Amino acid sequence: MTVMVNDRGTGWVKLSSRMIKNGEGIVSFENSLYAPFLFKGLHRYEVIPCSENRAKFVNAEVFSGLSVPFVRKRLLNDTRKFKENTNAALKKYVEEHFF
């Protein structure tokens, strides 16, 4: 699958995406830019039940490829902002709809 991602308003980047796992409580997929040896990101979202009214949400990513050392600072900053926004939106949705 091909995914188009906005690159900070400077244009669009085309990523090749592949679903790794899509099951109860977990979704994981990988994206590559140009070729996996240049840049690959493995993403995982997982919901782990802790008790009747509690769950742990895991939002994890692993990046690899030859280009990672050159874009590490920007990549980590963008990823942190994305995760904070995703986690806040998910928390709000769950609290409004389930509690």
C-alpha positions in Angstrom: 0.0 0.0 0.0 1.2 3.5 -0.7 0.6 6.3 1.9 1.1 10.0 1.3 2.4 12.0 4.3 2.6 15.8 4.6 6.2 16.7 5.3 5.8 19.8 7.6 4.0 21.7 4.9 6.9 21.5 2.5 5.3 18.9 0.3 4.2 15.3 0.3 6.3 12.2 0.9 5.3 8.8 -0.5 5.7 5.9 1.9 5.3 2.2 1.1 3.3 0.6 3.9 2.7 -3.1 4.8 0.5 -4.4 7.6 2.4 -6.8 9.9 -0.3 -7.7 12.4 -4.0 -6.7 12.8 -5.6 -8.6 15.6 -7.4 -8.2 18.8 -5.7 -5.5 20.8 -2.8 -5.0 18.4 -2.1 -3.3 15.1 1.5 -3.1 13.7 2.7 -2.0 10.3 5.9 -0.9 8.6 6.6 2.1 6.4 9.6 2.5 4.1 10.8 5.5 2.3 12.3 4.8 -1.2 13.8 1.5 0.0 13.8 -0.3 3.4 17.6 -0.2 3.6 17.4 3.6 3.4 14.6 4.2 5.9 12.1 1.9 7.6 9.8 2.5 10.5 8.0 -0.3 12.4 4.9 1.0 14.3 2.9 -0.8 16.9 -0.3 0.1 18.7 -1.4 -2.3 21.4 -4.1 -2.3 24.1 -3.3 -4.5 27.1 -6.1 -5.1 29.6 -4.9 -4.5 33.2 -8.2 -4.8 35.1 -11.9 -4.5 34.5 -11.8 -0.7 34.0 -8.1 -0.2 33.1 -5.9 -0.8 30.1 -2.4 0.1 29.0 -2.0 1.6 25.6 1.4 1.0 23.9 2.4 3.3 21.0 5.8 2.1 19.9 8.1 2.8 16.9 11.5 1.5 15.8 13.4 3.2 13.0 16.2 1.7 10.9 18.1 2.4 7.7 21.1 4.3 6.4 19.4 7.7 6.6 18.3 7.5 10.2 21.5 9.0 11.7 21.1 12.0 9.4 17.5 12.7 10.3 17.4 11.4 13.9 16.9 14.8 15.7 14.0 15.9 13.4 12.5 12.4 13.3 12.5 12.1 17.1 11.0 15.6 17.6 8.3 15.0 15.0 7.5 11.5 16.4 7.3 12.8 20.0 4.8 15.5 18.9 2.7 13.0 16.9 2.6 10.5 19.8 1.6 13.2 22.3 -1.2 14.3 20.0 -2.3 10.8 19.3 -2.3 9.7 22.9 -4.2 12.8 24.1 -6.9 12.3 21.4 -7.2 8.6 22.3 -7.4 9.3 26.0 -10.1 12.0 25.4 -12.1 9.6 23.2 -12.0 6.7 25.6 -12.9 8.8 28.6 -15.9 10.4 26.8 -17.2 7.2 25.4 -16.4 4.5 27.9 -16.3 6.1 31.4 
